Amino acid sequence: MHAATHHRDLYTVEQVRALDRRAIDDLGVSGFELMSRAATAAFACLCRHWPHARRIAVFCGPGNNGGDGYLIASLAHSSGLVVDVIELSDTPRGDAALARDAWQSGGGMTLRWQKESSLPHADVYIDALYGTGLNRSLDAASSALIEHINASGIPVLAVDVPSGLNADTGYCPGVVIQAHVTISFIAPKRGMYTGQAPSKTGALHLDTLGLPDILWQGMPKDASLLDAMHLAPRARDAHKGDSGHVLAIGGDFGTAGAIRLCGDAALRSGAGLVSIATRAENLAALNSARPELMAHGTHGPQELQMLLERATVLAVGPGLGQGAWGHALWLTALDSGKPLVLDADGLNLLAREHRYFSTPVVLTPHPGEAARLLDTTTADVQANRFDAVREIAQRYGAVVVLKGAGSLIANPNGRLDVCTWGNPGMGSGGMGDLLTGVIAALMAQGCNAWDAARMGVGLHARAGDVAALKGERGLIASDLLEPLRALGNGIEHD
């Protein structure tokens, strides 16, 4: 297996360290050689992105990340660039000390960073302060330097990881470099694709440093990047009964829009039939706006029971509320044993009345809802999204989508995928209602809960990216419906 095939496999920081040790101990590639390869890859990245740069400043920390920086400085100097090196410490460790010696033996000078110092002028700054080993907030001096770098307006190339970012979780415990480009090495670190990380890394590149395929043998991935997927074309004699019947349950007083968006998404994602169980007061609006939705006034469990008998999959929660009406319908839906997708108040009710599911279920919490499901805080969820989503999946026996930048999809068996699509414009009302309908429709068409969640998250996020081509600000949920239909049929936007 060629190393390139591992680019969609994500690893923990500890696993990447183990790969690094394996390269040294088993393959005989010295630590300094790996450092030299990393510097060469980083300098090539610099030249690709900023081909007209004539002056750079390299900020070096005391560890191996700083060693990369000294060697990058040497390469840049040899290529005729003017180079300033600013270091946090004049006592680097291990191979970093060798790299510093190489820089100085070639005539290079270093400047020690002081809080009152000003930054040198440069076309590009190179962040080689801290690498993947950092899992704490930075000290005052380092934080001050990073704040100065971020405020400079000068583009930044981060080496391996933007300094201050936890590459294992995607969390930033303090100040962090705002990179324009990040060049990462050996294997993708899972935390670089979720949480706060996507807003800090800029364009993210990976270089495996020319290491052979055998390095990855026996190293199980921790997670995977989500693939672009869609359903196969339908048989020419297909009819609506072949594509399942989604029953969307919700829409309390004042929230008819939420359940309509859910139903619309289920239709646009290919469900053969979509029924809505909602307040009777919503019927006129729903029937006039979307006659393809079969809306039913549902006062309580008895009326819902008749609709449940015809449904293939349930979508429960959009606009449901947590009052007596919503709770009664929620309880009846869960007791039916039908496959279902739970969102919004469907999740809030579940947090109050925990269940372990034995039928196919997908939960789609945002971080606040995830915190309630775990009896913890939103901050704790965001500090380690991987642990949080896996714990929810195991606690409830369901496939779980933890929404947000770099949405995570977890299976109770521990398998996890990360979605790299989506954009800030999708942070508007109704997006979660759409996702619920998409996943429910895919389950109705025969996908198991895991595949429906993965495919649904990918289609939803990619549709958001297509819709955002007209601008992120002002993007609304219904803008996703047409691209969602195209992508679900395998028609890519050109």
N, C-alpha and C positions, 0 to 999 in steps of 0.2 A: 504493500500500500504506500503510495507516494505521500510525502508530507503534506502536499497541497490538499489531499483529501481530508486532512484534519482541520482545515480552516473553519469548518462549521461545528467542530467539537470544542466545547468550552471546559476549562479546567479551573480548579481552585488554585490559589497562590501556592499552597503546599505541594500540590501536584506538579506545578511548573518548576518549583524548586527541585523536586525529585527528578524531573526530566533533566534539569541542569546538572545535577549530581551524577546522573546516569551517563550523560555525555562526557563528563570528566573521568569518572571512575571506570566505566565499561567501554567507552569508545576511545578513550585516550586523547580527547580534545581538552587542552588545558584551559583553565579559567581565563587566563590572559588572552588566549586565542579566541575564546567566545566573546570576550570584551572587544577585541579587535574587529571581529566580524560584525558585532553590534554597531560599533562606531562607523564602519564602512557602510552598513545599511542605512544608518541615520544620516550620514553625510550625503549619500545618494538621494535620500528622500528630500533633504534640504535643497539639493540642486534641482530636483524635479519641480518642487513647489515654488521655489524662489530662484529661478535661473539667473536673475539679474542682481542678486545680492552680492555686495562687494565687502560688506563689513558685518561681522556677527559678534555677539557677546554670548559666552558660554558660562552658565551658572552651575558650579559643581558642588555637590555635597560630599561628605566624608566616605561614603560607601561605594559599592560597585557602580551605582548609577552615576556618581561623580567620576569614576574611572572612565566610563563611556564618554563622558563630557570632555575629559582631558584628551582622549584619543581623537574625538571629533575635532577638537581645536587643532591638533597636530595635522590632521588631514586637510582641514580648511586652510591652514597656514601654508602647507606645501603646495596648495592649489592657487596661491596668490591672494587669498582673502586676508583682510585685516581682521585680526582676532583679539578680543579682550576676554580674559578668563577671570571670573569673580568666584571666589571660593568661600564656603562657610567655615572651613577648618583647614589649617595648614598641616594637619596630621592625618591624612587619609589612611585607610587600612587596607592591608592585603594587596590584591591586584590593582586596586585604585592607587596605591602608593607607587607602584611600578608605572602606571599610566601617567601620573603626575611627573615622575622623574623623566619619562620619555618626552613630555611636553617641555620641561625646563631644559633638558639637555639639547633640545633643538633650538634653544634661544627664546623660548616662550616665557613670558612674565605672568605672574598671578597677582591679583589684588584681593585682599581680605575684606569681606563685606562688613561694614559698620552701619548701624542704624541711621547715622547722620550722613552716610555717603549718598551721592547721586549716582544714578545709573549711566553707563556709557551710551553714547549714541550708537545705533546699529540698524541695519536693515532687517535683521531677524535675531530674536533671542532664542537660545537653546536652554531648555529646562532639563538639567541633569542633577537636580538636587536630591530627590528621594525617589526610590523605586517601589517595587511591590512589597517590600518588607514593612512599609509604614502602616500601622493600624491604630494610630493615635493622632490627636491634634498636635500641631507643630509648636515649637517654642516661640518665644516672642520675636527673636531675631529673624528666624526663618519666615515667620508670618509677615513681619514687616517687609522683608525682601519680596515675598510673593505679592503683597499688596502693591508695592512699587512697580513690579513687573506688569501686573494686570492693569494698572492705571496708566502705563506708558503709551498705550496705543500701538505698540510695536508688535508685529505678529510673532507667535511663539511656537516652536517645535518642541513638543514634549518627548523625552526619551523614555520609552517603555511604558510610563504612566505619568499623567500630570501630577506633580508633587502635591501631596495633601489628600489625594484620592485613595480610598481603600479599594484596591483592585479585586478584592475577594467579594465585596458586597455592593460596590457602587455608591457607598456612603461617603460623605465628606464631613469628618468630625470637626473641622475648623476651616481655616483659609486654604484655598486650593488654586493651583495654576489654571488659568483659563487659556487652554491651548487652541491654536488654530488647526494644528495637525499633530497627531500622536503616532509615533512608530513604535510598535510593540514587538517583542521577540519570543522566539521558540514556539509558543502556543498561546492561543487566545485565553485571556483571563476572564472568568465569567462576570466579574463585577464591572467590567468596562462597557457593558451593554444595557445596563438597567439603572433605575434610580436616578441619582444626580449625575452619574458618569456621562451619559450622552450629551449633556449640556457643557461638559468640561473638556472632552477629548478632541472636539473638532473632527476633522476627517481622520478616521482610524485605519492604520495600515498594519499588517503583520509581516514579519520576516522570520522564517524558520532557521536562518543562519546556516543554510546548506547542510543541516544535519540529516543523516540517513533515516530511512523508513523504520529501521529496527528500533530506533529510540522510543517509538510510541507503542511497541508491542507489549501487551500486558498492562498498559496503563488505562484503566477505564475512564471514560469521560464523565464529568460531573453533570453536564447539561449540553444542549445542542442549540444552535441557531435555527430558527424556524424556517422551513422551506416554503416556497410559494406553491400552493396547491389549489386544485379545483376539482369538481366532480367530473366524471367521464360523461360524454354525450349520452343523451337518452336514446333508448330504442325507438325506432320509427313508429312502432305501434303503441307507444306509451300513452297512458291516460292519467287523469288527475288522481285516481285512486292508487296509482303506483308510487306517488311522490309524498304520501303521508298527509296527515291532518294535524296541524298545530293548533292547540287551544291556548290562547294568551289570556291570562287572568290578572285583572287589575283595573286601574282607572277609577279611583274613588272620586268623590266630588272635587272638581277643579283640576283633575289630572287626566282627563281623557286623552290629551296629546301624547302622554307617555305610552299608553297602551296602543294607541294608533301607530306610533312610530315602531313599536315592537312588531305589530302585525304587518305593517308595510315591509319591514325588513325581512320577515319570514316569507312574504310573497315574492319579493325581489330575489330571495335566495333559493327559490325553487320549490317551496312547499306546495303540494297540490291543492290543499284547502287550508284556510286559516279562519278559525272562529275566535270571537272575542267574548269573554264573560266579564261584564262590567256593570256599572250602575245604569239603570233604565234611563236616567236623565241624559246619558251620553249617546243614546242610540241615534237620534236625529242627526247630530253632528257627524258621527262616524259613518252612517249610511250615505249621507250626502257627499262627504269628502272622499270616501273610498268604498264604493259599492261592492268591490270584490271581497271585502272583509265581511264575514257573517257575524254581525254583532248581536248579542243577546243580553237583555236586561236580566241580571242575576241577583236576586234579593238574598239568597242564602244557600246553604249546602244542598238542599233538596233540588233546586233548579240546576245547580252546578253538576250534580250527580248525573243528570241526563246528558249533559254535554261531555262529561268525562268518558262516557261509554263509547263515544264515537271518535275520541281523540287518540292520536298515535303518540304525541309528545306534548308536554305542558311547558309553557313559558310563564313563570309565576313571579310577580313582584313589581313590574313597572306601574307606578301610581297606585299601588295596592293600599297603602296606608297601614297603620298598626292598630286601628280601632277594632270594634267588635265585628264589623262586616269583613274587613280584610283578614282578620285572624281566623274567622270561620271558614272562609274560602281557602285560605292557606292550609289549614289543618285538613280540610277535605281533600285538597289536591295531593298533599303528601301521603295521606292514608290510602289513596287510590292505588299506589304502587306503580303508577305510570312513570316512564322516563321523563325527566324534567330538567329545566334550567331555572335556577333561582338567582334573582337579582334584587337590588334595591331593598324595599321593605320585606321582600321574601327572605332576605338575608338577616335583616334586623330582627325579624320574628324568630329565625333559626338561632340567633345568638341568645335569645331569651329562653328558647326551648330546644336544647341541643338534641340532635338525632345522629345516629350512624346509619348511613344508607346502604341497603343491599340491592337496590335497583340502580340503573344508570342515571347519574345526576351530575350536572355541571353547576358549580357555584362561581359567580363572577363579581367578587368584591373589589371595590376600590380600597385604598389603604385604611380609610376610616372604618369601613365595614369589616375589613379583615381584622382590625384591632378588636372590634366588638366580638367577632367570632372566636378570638383567642383570649378574650378577657385581659387585654393589655392596652398599650397606647399606640397611636398612629406613629409616633416617633420611633418606638421600638420596632414596629413593622418595617419602617423605611430604613432602619439601621441595618437590617439583614433580611431583605425581601426573599432570599432563597430559603432561609430557614422558616420564615413565616408561612410561605405558600405551601411548603412541604408539610408543615405541622397541621395546617388546616385540612389538607387532603387526607392525611392519616387520621386526624381526629374525627372527621365526618364521613370518611369512606367515599369521597367524591373527587372527581376531576375539578381542579380549581384554577381559575384565571385571576391572577392578581394584576389588576389594571394599573396603568400609569406609564411613564416613559420606560420603554423596554418591558412591556407586559410579560409576565411569566405564566406558563401553563404547567401545572404539576399533576402527576398521577399518584394515587395512593402508594404505588409500588416504588416511588422515589424518582421516576423518570421526570425530566423537566426540560421544557423548551423555552427559548427567549425570542420574543418578537422584536426585530430591529426597525420595523416600519412604523408609521404614524408620525404625527407632528403636533406642535403646540396648539394649532387651530382647532384640534379635536377636543380641547378643553372647554366644551360648551354643552349646554343642557341637551339631553336626549341621546347622546352618543352611546351610553350604556344600554338604553332601551333598544337601540338598533342591534347591538351586539347580542343581546338576549334572543332577539328574533332570528338573527342569522344562525346562531348555534342550534336553536330549536329546529329550524328548518332543515339543517344538515342531518340532525339526528332523525328527523321524520323521513328523510330520504335514504336512510339505511346506515349512516355512519355511526360507529360506536361513540361513546361519550368523549374518549380521548381524541380521536380523529376529528370529531365535530368541533371540539374546542380549539384544537390547533388550526384547523382549516378556517374556522370562523374568525378567530383572532387575526389571522393573516389577511383574509379577504377584507375584513372591516378596516384594518390599518392601511392596507394598500389602497382601498377605496378612498380613505381619508387623504392619502397623499395625492391621488389623482385630483380630487376635489380642491385641494390646496394649491394646485397649479394656478388658480385664479386669485390666490392670496390666502394666507392663513387667517388673518384677522377678518372676522365676519363670517367665517365658515359655520354652517349650521348642519344639524344632523341629517336633514332630508337631502342635503347636497350629495350625500354618499350613495343614495339609492340607485342612481343610474350607473355610476362606475361599479357599484357592487354587483349589479346584474351582469355587466360586461365581464368583469373579472371572474365571476362565478361560472361563466361559460368559457373561460380560458382565452378571452379576448383582451389582450394587453393594450394599454394606452400607448399610442405612438408619439 
